[in-house]
Amino acid sequence: MTKTIYIAGLGLIGGSIALGIKRDHPDYKILGYNRGEVSRQIALERGMVDEATDDFAAFAPLADVIILAVPIEQTLDFLDILAGLVLKPNVLITDAGSTKLTIVEKADRVLDPKKVRFIGSHPMAGSHKSGAQAADVNLFENAYYILTPSALTVESAISELQDVLSGLHVRFTLMDAGEHDQVTSQVSHFPHVLASSLMLQAGDYRERYSMTQHLAAGGFRDMTRIAESEPGMWTSILATNQDAILERIEDFKNRLDAVAQMIVHRDQVALWNFFHQGSQIRKEMEIHRRGGVDSFYDLYVNIPDEEDEVLKIMELLRGTSLMNLRINEENREDIHGILQITFKTQADQIRSKEIIEKATDYQVFID
Amino acid sequence: MTKTIYIAGLGLIGGSIALGIKRDHPDYKILGYNRGEVSRQIALERGMVDEATDDFAAFAPLADVIILAVPIEQTLDFLDILAGLVLKPNVLITDAGSTKLTIVEKADRVLDPKKVRFIGSHPMAGSHKSGAQAADVNLFENAYYILTPSALTVESAISELQDVLSGLHVRFTLMDAGEHDQVTSQVSHFPHVLASSLMLQAGDYRERYSMTQHLAAGGFRDMTRIAESEPGMWTSILATNQDAILERIEDFKNRLDAVAQMIVHRDQVALWNFFHQGSQIRKEMEIHRRGGVDSFYDLYVNIPDEEDEVLKIMELLRGTSLMNLRINEENREDIHGILQITFKTQADQIRSKEIIEKATDYQVFID
């Protein structure tokens, strides 16, 4: 039986959700809202949506399912708007916000559970790209899609949403909204605070020591990559997950104090354990990459700085799922080799290492 | 004129230095010291060294150049040993330590400048691999090789060392030893403290919230990668660069406090600026760096999804400053795979467009 899906926000997330829904449910009608015209146009051209509007309230009453894929602040505003509209009976409403408790608590407060069904969602995938042109049906492949039912969530909402989104190929996981916010504060929100703070710290240091910029290498680059995230989104996240993040900041400062004491007291045993434990835990946690744009399988090859070598390597790797080739000019500490090759699958990564090692005497590293 | 080079430490660094020296100076005799037998054997088998010993003092008197490529603590000990030996007149001695001031100050203190010439070195390259089997003649290709002359360093030491190491293909850079330690505290040492602290923090959080491990993704992975560094090395680094690192810790805690205040006071403008500035500074610092991670000048080519086409394009673009090649898969049947090529200069971007258009009938887009 066909359905009408209404997606508010036709950026990377909303657009990719639309493509995913269409994959398994080509018969569904998908309506879209986007404030900006460019993404509205692209969404129509790319067949993500059948119709698009810049007036959020216009299509809401037509929907069987409403997905709020707009920024957190707008999601909160749209909940108010939905509360004032006459919607289809038992319409299913969900969101895509990076924090959950604030949104879920508001939904429970303003929406009428006798008329609508709400469940919080957080699709945990993305890339640094934005806009409908970046939308990708595979964006969420194998990613965690967190669902945070509240006391008012009905079972049918959970199962129906999973069915609607089946084409996204995600791993649905139920979590308590508060626990979601705690966990993401640790693995995502607070790390963003760290990365930006480190970047600002280095920026100021550069004023005193000009070589700062030049000696910043792979490790520093890795640690500050997420400092280039979008400021508006992260401001909203910090604003809607305050307690958890403040607590992580406090805990972290205590840890820094402990390390400082180890240094001051020249406690080499404690310092060694500090580094050793960090290393062990990371290996144990086997930090996984999900299917996102910047999460694939890399291989590094130390080649002489000659073009023919790059071509030679590419010839060897025909038939693999090679997706990216980067020539790292700078050879720095923490970067393994000049040529960085990215594959879609781990199998190809491993196979390619063997191929190159067999055919050349170059050293090949897998991260 | 041939020389005898003595390399203490035949691991990744010492071994790679040996290979680099041999590349430009095949006539030099290279003697090696290593405590462990395996790397000694491998170094001999791979032709890195002509002779190898596990008795450091044994070969030192035979050397024209002595390179201490052992851990920091051992380097400091070996300086004492060298001070008590009769060495060749004007022997050139250098090290490879990650911190400089402690080593340089000790060298100045214990070595006799009338008899030996010393200069501190820090080859800024490496990988997570270790041992002589990982040594690679290209390890330092294009890397910064910091030289930290002290008041006692003679000019001939600088020029001679650069000549001996010419086969490493590095970028020699002179720096004040103290400034070296300050800069590396910011871009390398303190970030390692951050990464390990974050990893330990998440490890503890995992005890309370089991989903911590599962929701840790790309950003968290990037930020904790260097937490897997070797604990012994990092303990020594913290022990020999205390003041600078303690000061970075203190400064960072103040920054965390400031962010906490912004959150508590719901100062969204300040939070937005915090994230925005971090992003801006990172982009700024990347642009001036050669071969930075972010894209410079992109070109897009619509090619049929065939591998030969990619190779063909790469052959056409030989001689350009091509730095990255990405194969963007499209999800619609009628669109060719989009090849995204990144150049360092706009001139190359434009020139390459012309080259491809002339040689093929593919569509080429500049963003």
Interface residues (C-beta under 8 A of the other chain):
Chain A: L19 R46 M124 D136 V137 N138 Y144 I146 T173 M175 E179 H180 Q182 V183 T184 Q186 V187 S188 F190 P191 H192 V193 L194 A195 S196 S197 L198 M199 L200 Q201 A202 G203 Y205 R206 R208 Y209 M211 T212 Q213 H214 L215 A216 A217 G219 F220 R221 D222 M223 T224 R225 I226 A227 E228 S229 E230 P231 G232 W234 T235 L238 A239 Q242 I245 L246 R248 I249 E250 D251 F252 K253 R255 L256 D257 V259 A260 M262 I263 V264 R266 Q268 L271 W272 N273 F274 F275 H276 Q277 G278 S279 I281 R282 K283 M285 I287 H288 R289 R290 G292 D294 S295 N302 I303 P304 D305 E307 V310 L311 M314 E315 R318 G319 L322 M323 N324 L325 R326 I327 N328 E329 E330 N331 R332 E333 D334 I335 H336 G337 I338 Q363 F365 D367
Chain B: M124 A125 G126 S127 H128 K129 A134 D136 N138 L139 F140 E141 N142 A143 Y144 I146 H169 T173 M175 E179 H180 Q182 V183 T184 Q186 V187 S188 F190 P191 H192 V193 L194 A195 S196 S197 L198 M199 L200 Q201 A202 G203 Y205 R206 R208 Y209 M211 T212 Q213 H214 L215 A216 A217 G218 G219 F220 R221 D222 M223 T224 R225 I226 A227 E228 S229 E230 P231 G232 W234 T235 L238 A239 Q242 I245 L246 R248 I249 E250 D251 F252 K253 R255 L256 D257 V259 A260 M262 I263 V264 R266 Q268 L271 W272 N273 F274 F275 H276 Q277 G278 S279 I281 R282 K283 M285 H288 R289 R290 G291 V293 E307 V310 L311 M314 E315 R318 G319 L322 M323 N324 L325 R326 I327 E329 N331 R332
